[in-house]
Amino acid sequence: MNISSAIFECSASSLESCPDESLPEFAFIGRSNVGKSSLLNMLAGQDGLARVSPTPGFTKLINFFRMSKTWRLVDLPGYGFAAGAKRDSKRFNQAVTRYLKHRPNLCCVFALLDSGLKPQDIDVDFIEWLARNAVPFVLVFTKTDKCPAAAVEANIAAFRERVAPWFQQPPAVFTCSAARGQGRSELLSVIGATLAALPEGSPAPPPAAPPSPEIEEPFRLKVRAGVAHEASPRGKNHLKATRPW
């Protein structure tokens, strides 16, 4: 899959302020400092498309990029750290929740995980929330150049074991390194295959039904002195929803 152009379209602070629903969208999200911006720049082939910051939680809005004039890459705010007021953190979490649950042209979520870390509870909680709400997703383990291959494999295996009871068919797993350009073709292939499976010339999807004012957040963060503590207990029921990948 080739990308002929990558243009920043707009930023949105809520579902209502997102652009029209005429183009398929592929969203990227992960715990803060997972390397999301670097990965997006690698995929687009443009170093400055998504701003890379040393400050965790820098992305606060939902950012939309129009790719090859035919689909959108969506940069979602990271979770696990709030570089601002707790009130703002809650507002952005609600915006992400509503986007993931009620955006009809969202085709797939790329859930980013740090390959150098053992399974983090906040990541496990978020993957459970995606599965429970039937949001299509794949797992992407980042920064594979930062630690030995054996450690990467062990961390991936441990994470897959944690989430395995929730699926009849486990989610697809990919690895990448923005520094080395590894994984780009595989991730673009997922996007290309999804676009190819869409009905040719199909009209834009109908507008989503207005979301309920009571929105369940995928995670709740308690921020104190720059440290986020996840506080969302996981349910014990196994999920039987199948994944498209």
CORNORMO-V652414 format. One record per run of one state. SS is the DSSP state (alpha for helix, beta for strand, coil for the rest). FROM is the first residue (numbers start at 1). TO is the last residue. If there is no record, write none. Layout:
ss->[SS SS]
from->[FROM FROM]
to->[TO TO]
//
This chain:
ss->[coil beta coil beta coil alpha coil beta coil beta coil beta coil alpha coil beta coil alpha coil beta coil alpha coil beta coil beta coil beta coil alpha coil beta coil beta coil]
from->[1 6 13 24 32 36 45 62 68 71 76 79 80 86 103 106 115 121 133 137 143 149 167 173 176 177 178 182 183 184 198 221 225 227 231]
to->[5 12 23 31 35 44 61 67 70 75 78 79 85 102 105 114 120 132 136 142 148 166 172 175 176 177 181 182 183 197 220 224 226 230 245]
//
